[in-house]
Amino acid sequence: MEYLEPIRAHDLRRHAETDAGASFVHELVGQLLRADGSEVEGFAPREGLRRRGWDGKTFHARGTRFVPRGRAYWELTSQNGRISEKATRDFLKRPTGDIPGAVQASYVAVSLHPWPGKLDWLEEQAGSGWGGVHALDADDLVAWLEAHPTVHQWATRRVRGFLGGVAHTRAMELPALHPSYVVRPQVARVLAEVGRGPGAVRMVVLWGGPGMGKTTAAVSLAHELAASFPDGQFFQAFARTAQSAGRVADLRQRISEALDGERHADGWREDLAQSARGRRILILLDDVLDESAVRELGEVPEGVMVIVTARSRLSGLLDVERREVGTFTLGQGVELFRSSLSPEMRVPSDHLSRMFDLCDGVPLALRIAATQLALRPEWESADFVAELEDERTRLDALEVGDQAVRSSFEISFRALLADHQRAFCAVSMLPGRLSTPSSSRRRVRRPSPVRRRRCGVCRRPR
């Protein structure tokens, strides 16, 4: 199997001179920013040449080596020669008087070419009214890529495809690891138990309720194991859909193409053992509904590792290692908050503890709460605690972008039988806590229509 040598600065320079270079720089920077955990607006590759306004805007609570802390405005170019002149023209088009809060924001100029006069240009922009002015060139972009191997491999395939490269490339499909990831004991135990010889663990099921961080834990485990599976890492998300056959077929096609360099009519050479043919590959199946999707892979041969996430134990699968992914401890919750917030944000320990309790230790809720605080540094943590304490506004507060505790919960609620949905409606309207299933059964009553409407999630079964 042939491998692609990771791209370097001279490859970016050569690619910048092609027709696709101007579009590529937008896509490349956007991928790197998302891998760093930035909130991103813009960086649209197909609109890069004709987009009015900024090429992109970002927000990063803590900042990284390549991304300024707080808000930043980005101008990108693939132009070669007189880079400083082009950067100055772009810079002068954006007077700080037109940018609300520019004194707290940063300006970032990016070139897909090496930029010999970069330091001189930065010195010329001192005192311009921005909170900070930054410049990145091809060498910086390569260093940034090296910090994110998955994006580096993606960029390598793209650039080699334009410049001329080998036909077969190693598949590296793993999602980027969240920058504020908190180490889970379940992952550490699996790493200690995964062997390398005959009889080694070949399938691991990470299971748990909604919002428990199963996907994040699985992606972390996959990244830790990736070096032991150099022939490819494959990822398939199921989103708990019952239509798993099509997704498994797509996965089969990608594995066949990556390992054999060709598409097969049935999407699969014969079975996983035949397609792998002694190679070491890793497969991550995320959020499967039941055992059927996993069984479609067939018997897992030696040299292949399969990681599965699900909301149930998948008890029908044999010869697998199972690890439950549950709520965070208080220490893990505080670690997540500390890693998400900027050093300047002083949140009292009692507020962190109270937010942890109100989020019930659920990782998704804690991550959303931390993001809400990071995005709004002007907030007082006491006000946010008060919003979480009010049961009428708690679910609204635990929503940011496309992440929401409510939507994660609804997926599980919709999967319940009608009687179980009604039982949940009744239990949710009772004061206090129900510690055991038997105590819940004793106190459950069919909820009235008024209570069902107040619940906000439950619906009358059709």
N, C-alpha and C positions, 0 to 999 in steps of 0.2 A: 504494500500500500504506500502511495506517495504522499508526502506531507508538504505543506506550504511553509516556507520560511517566513516568519512574522515580518511585516513591513517595517521599514525604517524611514527616516526623514527624506532620503532621496527618492523613495517610492511615492511618498505624498507629493513631493515636488513634481515628479513625472506625471502623476495622476492629475495634479492641478492644471497641467497644460492640455489635458484632453477636454472634449466638449462636456463631459460629465463632471468635471472638477468643481465648477461653481455650485452645482447642486449637492455634490458629495460633502463639501465642508459643512453645510447646514445639517445634513443628516448625521455626520460624524460627531459634531459638537453636541447635538441634541442627545445622541445615544450616551455619550460620556457624562453629560450632566445628569441624566436620569439614573445612570449607574452610581453616581455620587450621591443620590438622594435629593437632588434639587427639585424645587417646584419650578416647572418650565412652562413658558409661553412663547410660541413662535418656533423658530428653527425648522420651518417647513421646507423640505428639500425641493419639492416641485414648484414652490412659490418663491424660492430664494432670490431669483434674478429679477422678479418683477414686484416683489413685496414692498409696499410703502411702509415707511416707519422703520422701527428697529428690526434687526434680524432676529432678535430674541430677547426675552427678559427672564430673569431667574430670581428665586429667593432661596437662600440656604441659611438655616438657623446658626450654624457654627462656622461655616466656611471650611475650605480644604486648601491644599497646596495650589490648586488650579482654579477654584471657584471662590470669589469674594464672599465674605459673610454679609448677610442681609440681602438687600435688593441690588441687582446689577443689570445693566443694559449692555447689549452685545452688538458689535458690528463685525462682520466676517468678510473675508476676501480671499479669492484664489488668484488674484492678479500677481504677476511676477514683474520684478523691476520697479524701482522707485516705490517700494512698499511704504516707506515713511511718508512720502507725499500723498499717497492714496489714503493712508490712515489719518493724516492731518485734515484732508478734505472732509472725510467722514466725521471727524471729531468736531470741526468747526460748524458742520451742519446741525449739531446738537447743542446749542447754547444751554447752559445750566438754568438760565431764567425760564426756559420752557419746560423744565423737568421738576415737578413737585418733589420736594425733599431730596434734591440732588446732593446736598451737602452730607446726607447720610447714606447715599447710594454710591455705586461704583460703575465706572465705564471700563469695558473690556474690548480690546481690539485683537482680532485673531487673523493670522495669515497661514495659509496652507503651504507656504514656502519658508525656508530659512530666512531670518530677518536680521542681517548683520547690524543695522543701526537701531535695534530695538531699545537698548538702554539709553542712547542719546535721545530718542523720541520720547521716552518716558520722562526724562529730565526736563524736556521742553514743556511738558504739560503740567508741571508742578504748579500749584496755586491756581488751578483752573476753576475752582469752585465745586469740584466733585469731592466726595468723601475719599475716593481712591481711583487711580487710573492704572490699568493693568494691560499687559500685552503678552500674547502667546503666539509662538511660531511653530514650524514643523517639528523642531526638536522637542518643544514643550508638549505638543500633541502626542508624540511617540512615548514620552515619559508618562503621560497621562494614560495612554493605552496600556502600557505595561502594568499599571495598577489595576486594570480590569481585563483579565485574560479572555473572558468571553467576548467582550466588545472588540478586543484586539484580533481575535480569530475572525469575527464577523467582518471587520474592516479589511483584514488580509484577503479574505475571499473576494470581497468587492473589488479591491484595488487590483489584485492579481487577475481577476476576470477581465478588467479593462486593458491591463498592460500585457496580458498573455501569461498564462500559468498552467500548471498541471491540471488534469481533469478531475482527479480524485482528491478530495480534501477531508480532513478529519472533522467530523461533526461535533460542535461544542454548543449545544442548545440551552445550557442551564441558564436560568434567569440570574440576574445580578443579586448578590446578597445585600439585604437592607443594611445601610450604614450604621444604624443603631441596634443591630442585632444583639440579643442577650443570649449567652450560652445556655443551652438546656441540658440538664443531666441525662435525659433520654438519649440525646445525640452522643454524648461522651461515652455512655455505656455501650452503644452500638459500635462505636469506633473501636472500643477495647475488645469487642467480641468478634468483629469481622476478621476472619482468617484469610489465608492466601492459598491454602492447599486443598486437597480433597476433603469433602465434608464441611467446607466453610459456608458461612451464612450467604445465601444467594438472594433472599428476598426479605425485606423489612417492611412491616406495616406500621406507620405512625397514625394512630387514631385518636379522636377526641371530638368534643363538641364544637359548635361554630365559634369562630373568633379565638380559638386557643393557640393559633400560631403554628398549625401543622405544616403549612406550606413553607413558612420561613424556616422551621426546624429541618424540614426535608431538604430544602435548597442548601442550607448550611452543611448538612451531612453529605450531600452530593459533592459540594465543593471540597470538603475535607478528603473525600475518597477519590476525587477526579484524577489525581496523579497516578493512582493504581489502575486506572482504566484508560490508557492512552489512546485506544483506537476509536474512541468516540463517547460522547455523553448526549443522550437524547431526552427530550422533555415533551410530555403531552398533558395538557390540561383538559379535564372532563367537565368541570363545573356542574357535577352531579346530574348530568343529562342522562336520560334513559337511552338515547341514541348513541351508544358507545361504539357500535360496529364501525360506523364511518370514521370515527376518530382513531380507532385502532388500525383501520386500513390505511389511513394517512400516515400513521407512525410506521407501519410496515414498509410503505413506499420509501419513506425517508431513510430508513435503515438500509434497505436494499440498495438505494442509490448511493449512499455514503460508503457502504462496504463493498459493493460490487461494481459501482460506477455505471449502473444502468437501471432502467425501470423494468419491472416485470409485470406482465399482464395481470397477474393475480395479486400484485403488490407484495409478494412474499416468495422467496425462492422455494422453500418447502416448509421449514419451521425455523424457530429461533436458533436452534443448534446448527442447522445447515447454513443459515445465513451468516451466523457469527464465525463459524469455521475456525474455532480456536482463538479468536481475537478477544481482547478484554474490553467490553463495553458496559456502560452504565445507563440504565433507563429509569426515569422518574415519571411516575403516573400520579397526577395530582387530582385530588377530590373525586375519586371514583364513587359511583353510586352503590355498586355491589360487586360480587366476585366475578361476574361474567366478563368484564373488561380485562381483568387480570388473566383469566383462564384462556382468553383468545391469544395470548402470547405463546401459549404452549409451555412445555417443560423448560425450566430455566437451566441452561447447560453450565458446566464449569467455565469460569472466566467471565460470566455475565452477572451483574448485580442489578436487582430491581428494587426500587424504593417506591412505596405506595402510601398515599395519604387518603384517609376516608373518615367519615363521621361514625362509623361502626367498626367493630373488631374484625369484620370479614372472617367470621369463624369457619366458613366453609373452605377456606384455603388451608392446605396442609403444609407442613415443613417450612413454616415461616417464623420469623422473629417478630413479636408484637411489642410495641411500646406505646403506652398512653401518654398523650401530650395534654397536660392539664393547665390549671391556672398558675400564675406567677406567685412566688413568695414575695413578701414585702421588700426584701432586699433586691430581688430581681426587678420589681416595679420601680423602685427608686433609681436603680442603675439605668433603666430605660429612660426615665425622665432626665437624669443628669446627662446622658449621652445625646439627648435630643435638644436640650436647651442651651443657649449660649452662656458662656461663663458670667456675663453681666446680669443675667436674670437670676435674681435672688428669690427663690421660693422657699419659705419656711418649711422645716421638716414636718411640722404638724399638718400643714396644708398638703404636702405630698402624701402623708399617711392617710389623710381623710379622702383625697382623690382616689387612692388605691382602694380604700374600702368601698367607696361609691361605685367604682368600676368593677368591684367584686373580684379583683385580681385577673380579669379577663384580658389577655395580651392585646387583642384588637382594640378594646375600649381604652386601655392605657396608652396605646400608641396614638390613637386619635386625639386623646386628651393632651398628650405631650405636643402633638403637632399643632393643635389649636393654640396652645400657649406660645409655641415658638413663632407661629405666624403673626401673633398679635402681642408684641413685647410691651405695648402700652397697657395691656390688661393688668389688673391687680389679681393675684392668684386667689384672694379671698372672694372676689366677685365670681370667678369661675367655679369655685367650690360651692358658692351659694346657688349657682345655676344648676350644678349637678345634684345638689340636695333636693331641689324641687322636682318631684317625680313627673310633673307636667312638662318640664323642659329638658329632662335628662337625655332622652333619646335624640332630641334635636341638637343638643350640645355635642353629642358623640357622633358627629357626622362632619366629614371634611372631604371635599372633592367627590370622588366616586367610592369612598370608603365610609361605611355606616354600620353601626351595630344593628340597627333595625333591619336592614336588608339581609345581613348575614343570618340573623335569627329567623326571618320570614322563610328562608329556604328550608330550614328544618321544620318550621311550623306547618308549611304546606304539605310536607311529606307525611304528616300524621294522619291517622284515620279520623273520620268525622267525630266519633265519640271521644277520642283523645283530644281533639281540638276543643270540644265543648268542655272537657274536664279542665284543660289548661285555662280557658276563659274563666271558669268558676274559681279556680285556685288563685288566679291573678288578682281577683277582686277582694280576696280575703285579707284582713290585716295580719301583721306578724309573719313569722316564718313557719314553714311546714318542714319538719326535719326528716320524716320518713314517708315512704309510699302509703303505709297503712293510715297514718294521720291525715294524709291528703284525701284518701278514699272516704274517710269518715266525715270530712268537712265539705266535700264537693257537693254542690247543688247546680242544677242546670241554670245558667245565668239568664237573667231577664233580657229582653231586647234592648232596654236602656243600657244595661251594663255591657252588653255585647258591643254596642256602639261606642261606649266610653273606652273600651279596651284598645281600640285603634289598630290592632293587628288582626284580631280574630274576625271572621266573617261567618255569616249564616251558611252552613253547608248547602251546596246545590243538590 
